[in-house]
Amino acid sequence: MNSGEHTPDESDVAFHILAYLNANPQAQDTLEGIVEWWLLDQEIRQQTENVKQALADLAARGLIVVRMGTDSRVHYSIERSKKTEIDSLLKHWPRSD
C-alpha cells in the first residue's frame, strides 16, 4: 500500500478527527486526549442517534412499548403480547458475521 492509501478504519478515524476539529476549531489535544475524548464523544453521539432511530422503528412496529415514567423521562420495554413474533424475529435476525 502506498502512503496515499488508507484502510477504511483509518479513513473513518481521519474523518471523525477532522469533523471534530471543524465543529470545535479552537480544540487541540494529545493523542491520548483525542482518543479518549474526541473520538469517544463522536462515537457516543453516533450511537445515541442509532439507538434513537432503532427505538423509533421498534415502537412503530409495535414491538416495544413507549411510556412516560414517573421521572418524566421516556421508558421503553418489550410489548409482551408480541413475544412470539419477537422470538421469531430474533431467531432469524440478519447477522453480519
N, C-alpha and C positions, 0 to 999 in steps of 0.2 A: 504494500500500500504506500502511495506517495504521501508527502507531507500535506498535500491539499485535500486528501480524503479523510472523512470522519466516519466512524461507526455510527449507527443510529443512536446509540446511547450517548455518545459524545455530542452529537448534534442536538439532541434533546437538552442536555445539560447546558450547552452553549446558548441555546435559545432561552432557557429559563434564567440564566445569568444575565443575558442581555435584556430580557424583558423586565427583570427586577431593577436593573440599573436605569432603564428607560423610565420606569414608574417612580423611581427614587433616585433622581440624578445627583443628589448630594451624598449618596451611600458610598461607603468604602469599608472594606473588611479584610481579614486574613483568610487564607484557605479554609481554616477550621471554622471561622465565623460564617463564611459563605455556605459551607455545607450544613452547618448546624442551624443557621437562622434563615438565610435567604431561600435556599432550596427546600428546606423543610416547610417554610411558610408557604411557598408556592404549591408544594405537594398537598398541604392541608387545604388550601383554598380550592384546588382542583378536585380533591376527593370530596370536599364538602359539597361542591356543585354536583358531582357524580351521585352522591348519596341523595341529595335533594331530588334530582331527576328520577332516580330509581324508586324512591318513596312515592313520588307523584304517579309514576307508572303503575306500581303495585296497588296503590289506592284506587286509581282509575279502573283497574281490572278487578277491583273488589276483593283482592287477596289479603289486604291488610285493613285495619280499622284505624281511622284518624280521629282523635278526640282531644279536647282541651282539658288539661289536667287542672287539679286544684292549685297548682303552682303557676297557672296562666301560661303554661308552655304546651305546645302540641306534643302529644304522645302517640306512638304507633304500636300496634300489636297485631297479631295474626287474626284473621277472620276465621273463627273456629268452624263455622258452617261450611267452609271451603277446604277443610282438611284433606279430603280425598283428592280433590283437584290439585291442591298444593303438593301432596305426596307424589302424585303422578308427574307434575312439572319438575320437581326436584330430581326424580329418578331419571328423567330424560333431558335434564338441563344441558344446554350446549356447553361443551367443555373445550377449552383451547389446548389442553395437554394431550 
